[in-house]
Amino acid sequence: MKKIIIVEDEEILRNLLQKKLTAQGYDVDIAEDGQIGLSKIKENKPDLILLDIIMPNMGGFEMLEEMRKEEGLKDVPVIVVSNSGQPVEIDRAQKLGARDWLVKTEFDPQEVIDKVVALIGEGEKEEESYSSKESQENQTEEPSEESKEDDEEKSEF
């Protein structure tokens, strides 16, 4: 399963992106600042990183600089998700290896998914979940003898 690490200090956005990407079949981990994010990235090299720029402890630019020093990390694709869309910042992020940039106030979650798919391909949605859902639906359509008896008892009242 393709692994994504979201390094974002805004909890609402972090959780929203995690939920959307998990639903698309990605294994998603989260970090609330660059220091934690860098540690998680070193432990378990992801296929992609969604990275905020302005964060406590270690910001996104510092994290990108640290990643460039590590042979196994400098090629991991990074999409910057930031409040700023200033050309100077975008240029700096690209020079540090970021592959794409999204301005938080200007994107919807589907745009993030589209960019993730463009960089690392689609997630692995489990076929089992469809067949187990189908079997659950079949179970609800055919009530058991016990539930039929329970329904009959309830209708007597």
WOBELJO-V168560 format. One record per residue. N is the residue number from 1. SS is DSSP state (helix for helix, strand for strand, loop for the rest). Layout:
BEGIN
n-><N & N>
ss-><SS & SS>
END
This chain:
BEGIN
n-><1 & 2 & 3 & 4 & 5 & 6 & 7 & 8 & 9 & 10 & 11 & 12 & 13 & 14 & 15 & 16 & 17 & 18 & 19 & 20 & 21 & 22 & 23 & 24 & 25 & 26 & 27 & 28 & 29 & 30 & 31 & 32 & 33 & 34 & 35 & 36 & 37 & 38 & 39 & 40 & 41 & 42 & 43 & 44 & 45 & 46 & 47 & 48 & 49 & 50 & 51 & 52 & 53 & 54 & 55 & 56 & 57 & 58 & 59 & 60 & 61 & 62 & 63 & 64 & 65 & 66 & 67 & 68 & 69 & 70 & 71 & 72 & 73 & 74 & 75 & 76 & 77 & 78 & 79 & 80 & 81 & 82 & 83 & 84 & 85 & 86 & 87 & 88 & 89 & 90 & 91 & 92 & 93 & 94 & 95 & 96 & 97 & 98 & 99 & 100 & 101 & 102 & 103 & 104 & 105 & 106 & 107 & 108 & 109 & 110 & 111 & 112 & 113 & 114 & 115 & 116 & 117 & 118 & 119 & 120 & 121 & 122 & 123 & 124 & 125 & 126 & 127 & 128 & 129 & 130 & 131 & 132 & 133 & 134 & 135 & 136 & 137 & 138 & 139 & 140 & 141 & 142 & 143 & 144 & 145 & 146 & 147 & 148 & 149 & 150 & 151 & 152 & 153 & 154 & 155 & 156 & 157>
ss-><loop & loop & strand & strand & strand & strand & strand & loop & loop & loop & helix & helix & helix & helix & helix & helix & helix & helix & helix & helix & helix & helix & helix & loop & loop & loop & strand & strand & strand & strand & strand & loop & loop & helix & helix & helix & helix & helix & helix & helix & helix & helix & helix & loop & loop & loop & loop & strand & strand & strand & strand & loop & loop & loop & loop & loop & loop & loop & loop & helix & helix & helix & helix & helix & helix & helix & helix & helix & helix & loop & loop & loop & loop & loop & loop & loop & strand & strand & strand & strand & strand & strand & loop & loop & loop & loop & helix & helix & helix & helix & helix & helix & helix & helix & helix & loop & loop & loop & loop & strand & strand & strand & strand & helix & helix & helix & loop & loop & helix & helix & helix & helix & helix & helix & helix & helix & helix & helix & helix & helix & loop & loop & loop & loop & loop & loop & helix & helix & helix & helix & helix & helix & helix & helix & helix & helix & helix & helix & helix & helix & helix & loop & loop & loop & helix & helix & helix & helix & helix & helix & helix & helix & helix & helix & helix & helix & loop>
END
